[in-house]
């Protein structure tokens, strides 16, 4: 099954994308502005800006607020059509709308924007409830923490992972995480998976089928630069995210308009075991690696990426 999104209004698509993604840049601008005001003797104004950011870091989050729900509907309707996104589901009948699945998407890229197509706010996946797991650093960042919560994202802890699966939510995870960003390459696609077993273990512990998902075209939505060397890797591990310089259209945080294809493979069935052995985890993990590689080879031509290579690290 192929689901193609359309841009109903370029103005709405642009505004939705700007609101959804500009939070990081807004924080940087506000901090730079407060620094400028502080050193230009406008201490009161600088403290007001810093105070606002601190309040936004501490204020309780409410995903069911009217503002949050309106935001989610707006983003879910207009952002997918901006690129546009196309969702390829290998076997729709294999999904039970009321069952929990572990949707493991690769690669991470600068931003895994393709994962938006799997969230409930878009209504594209045949699943009742979904949550996306992201770095806990997101929920300590003003503006970004509110936007993430309204979009259906949660902190990527094992406790959250298990809790939401057991309450009927399907969970979207990018197994490569921060390591994948560290190893990103302009010449080929990277999936940092060989040392990632935790998501497989949670799938077995909760009896949730494991779904391989590969995102084509996501690598082209931003240009980027990052340092090299062991120090950079050490800093990224410590911060739990990989600092890098990236830019989109006209040097802004708005990504380039280029097609994104999200391929959803067939669910890998697992037998529930609250205490899986290393052998069980390794067997399912090997099946997942094989499934991801097969998805990549099967769909790279039809998604316009025939010369792209994948390296699984």
Buried (B, 14 or more C-beta within 10 A) or exposed (E): EEBEBEBEEEEBBBEBBEBBBBBBBBBEEBBEBBEEBBEEEBEEBBEEBBEEBEEBEEEEEEBEEEEBEEBBEBBBBBBBBBBBBBBBBBEEEBBEEEBBBBBBBBBBBBBBBBBBBBBBBBEBBBBBBBBBBBBBBBBEBBBBBBBBBBBBBBBBEEEBBBBBBEEEBBBBBBBBBBBBBBBBEEEEBBBBBEEBBBBBBBBBBBBBBBBBBBBBBBBBBBBBEBBEEEEBBEBBEEEEBBEBEBBBBEEEBBBEBBBBBBBBBBBBEBEEBEEBEEEBBEBBBEBBBEBBBEBBEBBBEEBBBEEBEBEBE
